Amino acid sequence: MQLTGSEIIIECLKEQGVDTVFGYPGGTILNVYDALYKHSDEIHHVLTSHEQGASHAADGYARASGKTGVVLATSGPGATNLVTGIANAYLDSVPMVAITGNVAVNSLGKDSFQEVDIVGITQPVVKHNFMVRDIKDLQRTIIEAFEIANSGRKGPVLIDIPKNVQSAEYEYVEDLKVPSVVKKPRKSECGNIDEVVEMIKKAKKPFIYAGGGVVAAGAQDEVLELSKRVDAAIGLSMMGITSVPASYPLNLGMCGMHGKYPSIKAQSECDLLLAVGVRF
């Protein structure tokens, strides 16, 4: 099926299960908006008053729905306005795909109107980013972007698509199979689960430190069960606050500089710290 780049983008979004996108139109992304309008009965577009609001909305939508947040913006100031929301998603491990338009490939690097190196600007605050210079790579790139955003520690991915790539035509392949670009996770450094079990058995004051990874993995029930079995108090990172019910008797609240005193004291005096879905 021969489609324009913009149509391929929309078909890929549908294939990824996207039903809501956030954004604000501008010159270099208008082709995508034209294609999106034709599918407005399948993908709902939320128009914000500013691109930064769109990126934060996509972030919040991903947190609330468990899906991947998708945001659209034009080149230059439109793209740079996304950065705060992208950084927020990166720091909190929220899956997001940001799609930005850019000037045509033959105008890149020539100080064209509203041309900004958004790939370079966002490099420190994304899991990965792409610039699609050839429409042949477009469908594969979008599939890879969603895989990267949702694998391992989740996070944002940016795809920058020049205007001529959006208007060019190429064959769209339904259910295209793309080799995984995600590395397999390393084995646990502990290496031996029996060793962990023995440590838990010997511990007199075990403490579970639970973070946002518990929420992302849907492992709330397992953390509660572990706490009950080993009689361990639970402290939470800011991102892990919703991982354990506030009514649970062994939930001591948030740890850290802005945390609760009982949680901080229990953490500092424990003889075994079980860290689940959290970074230090």
Residue pairs with C-beta under 8 A, 6 or more apart in sequence:
1 171
1 172
1 173
1 174
2 169
2 170
2 171
2 172
3 11
3 169
3 170
3 171
3 172
4 31
4 35
4 166
4 167
4 168
4 169
5 31
5 135
5 138
5 161
5 165
5 166
5 167
5 168
5 169
5 170
6 31
6 32
6 34
6 35
6 166
6 167
7 35
7 172
8 135
8 138
8 139
8 142
8 170
8 172
9 32
9 35
9 99
9 138
9 142
9 161
9 166
10 32
10 35
10 36
10 38
10 39
10 43
11 172
12 139
12 142
12 143
13 21
13 43
13 70
13 142
14 39
14 42
14 43
15 174
15 175
16 68
16 142
16 143
16 146
17 67
18 43
18 67
18 68
18 70
19 42
19 43
19 44
20 43
20 44
20 45
20 46
20 61
20 70
21 36
21 43
21 44
21 45
21 46
21 58
21 70
21 71
21 72
22 45
22 46
22 48
22 54
22 55
22 57
22 58
22 61
22 69
22 70
22 71
22 72
23 29
23 45
23 46
23 47
23 48
23 51
23 54
23 71
23 72
23 73
24 47
24 48
24 49
24 50
24 51
24 54
24 72
24 73
24 74
24 78
25 33
25 72
25 74
26 73
26 74
26 75
26 78
26 101
26 114
27 74
27 75
27 101
27 114
27 163
28 74
28 75
28 101
28 102
28 103
28 114
28 162
28 163
29 72
29 73
29 74
29 75
29 78
29 99
29 100
29 101
29 166
30 74
30 101
31 101
31 163
31 166
31 167
32 72
32 99
32 101
32 161
32 166
33 72
36 43
36 45
36 72
46 54
46 57
48 54
48 57
50 81
51 71
51 73
51 78
51 79
51 81
51 82
52 81
52 82
52 84
52 85
54 71
54 72
54 73
54 82
54 85
55 71
55 73
55 81
55 82
55 83
55 84
55 85
55 86
55 88
55 89
55 96
55 98
56 84
56 85
56 88
57 69
57 71
58 69
58 70
58 71
58 85
58 89
58 96
58 98
59 69
59 85
59 88
59 89
59 92
59 94
59 96
60 69
61 67
61 69
62 68
62 69
62 89
62 94
62 95
62 96
63 92
63 94
67 95
68 95
68 96
68 97
68 146
68 149
68 150
69 89
69 94
69 95
69 96
69 97
70 96
70 97
70 98
70 99
71 82
71 85
71 96
71 97
71 98
71 99
72 98
72 99
72 100
73 79
73 81
73 82
73 98
73 99
73 100
73 101
74 100
74 101
74 114
75 100
75 101
75 102
75 103
75 114
75 115
75 116
75 118
76 113
76 114
76 115
76 116
77 114
77 116
78 100
78 101
78 114
79 100
79 101
79 102
79 116
79 118
79 121
79 160
80 116
80 118
80 121
82 98
82 100
82 122
82 158
83 121
83 122
83 125
85 96
86 96
86 98
86 122
86 125
86 126
86 156
86 158
87 125
88 94
89 95
89 96
89 155
89 156
90 125
90 126
90 127
90 155
90 156
91 125
92 212
92 239
93 153
93 154
93 155
93 212
93 213
93 216
93 239
94 154
94 155
94 156
95 149
95 150
95 154
95 155
95 156
96 149
96 155
96 156
96 157
97 142
97 145
97 146
97 149
97 156
97 157
97 158
97 159
98 122
98 156
98 157
98 158
98 159
99 158
99 159
99 161
100 118
100 158
100 159
100 160
100 161
101 160
101 161
101 162
101 163
101 166
102 108
102 115
102 118
102 131
102 160
102 161
102 162
102 163
103 112
103 113
103 114
103 115
103 162
103 163
104 162
104 163
104 164
105 133
105 162
105 164
105 165
106 164
107 115
108 115
108 162
109 115
118 158
118 160
119 129
119 130
119 131
119 158
119 160
122 129
122 158
123 129
125 156
126 155
126 156
126 157
126 158
127 148
127 149
127 154
127 155
127 156
127 157
128 145
128 148
128 157
129 157
129 158
129 159
129 160
130 141
130 144
130 145
130 157
130 158
130 159
130 160
131 159
131 160
131 161
131 162
132 138
132 141
132 159
132 160
132 161
132 162
132 165
133 162
133 165
134 165
135 165
135 168
135 169
135 170
136 170
138 161
138 165
138 170
139 170
139 172
139 173
139 176
140 176
140 178
141 159
142 159
143 176
143 178
144 178
144 181
145 157
145 159
146 157
147 178
147 180
147 181
147 182
148 157
148 181
148 182
149 155
149 156
149 157
151 182
152 182
152 185
153 213
154 216
190 196
199 272
200 206
200 230
200 272
200 274
202 272
203 230
203 270
203 271
203 272
204 271
205 266
205 269
205 270
205 271
205 272
206 230
206 231
206 232
206 270
206 271
206 272
206 273
206 274
207 232
207 233
207 234
207 235
207 266
207 267
207 270
207 272
207 273
207 274
208 223
208 226
208 227
208 232
208 233
208 234
208 235
208 274
208 276
209 234
209 235
209 236
209 237
209 255
209 267
209 273
209 274
209 275
209 276
209 278
210 223
210 234
210 235
210 236
210 237
210 240
210 243
210 244
210 276
210 277
210 278
211 236
211 237
211 239
211 240
211 243
211 275
211 276
211 277
211 278
211 279
212 237
212 239
212 240
212 243
212 277
212 278
213 219
213 240
213 276
213 277
213 278
214 220
214 223
214 240
214 243
214 276
214 277
215 239
215 240
215 242
215 243
215 277
216 277
217 277
219 243
219 276
219 277
220 243
220 244
223 234
223 243
223 244
223 276
224 244
224 245
224 248
226 232
226 274
226 276
227 233
227 234
227 244
227 248
227 250
231 250
232 250
232 274
233 250
233 252
233 263
233 266
233 270
234 244
234 248
234 250
234 251
234 252
235 252
235 253
235 254
235 255
235 259
235 263
235 264
235 266
235 267
236 243
236 244
236 251
236 253
236 254
236 255
236 263
237 254
237 255
237 256
237 278
237 279
238 254
238 256
238 258
239 278
240 277
240 278
241 254
243 277
244 251
245 251
252 260
252 262
252 263
252 266
253 259
253 260
253 262
253 263
254 260
254 263
255 263
255 264
255 267
256 264
267 273
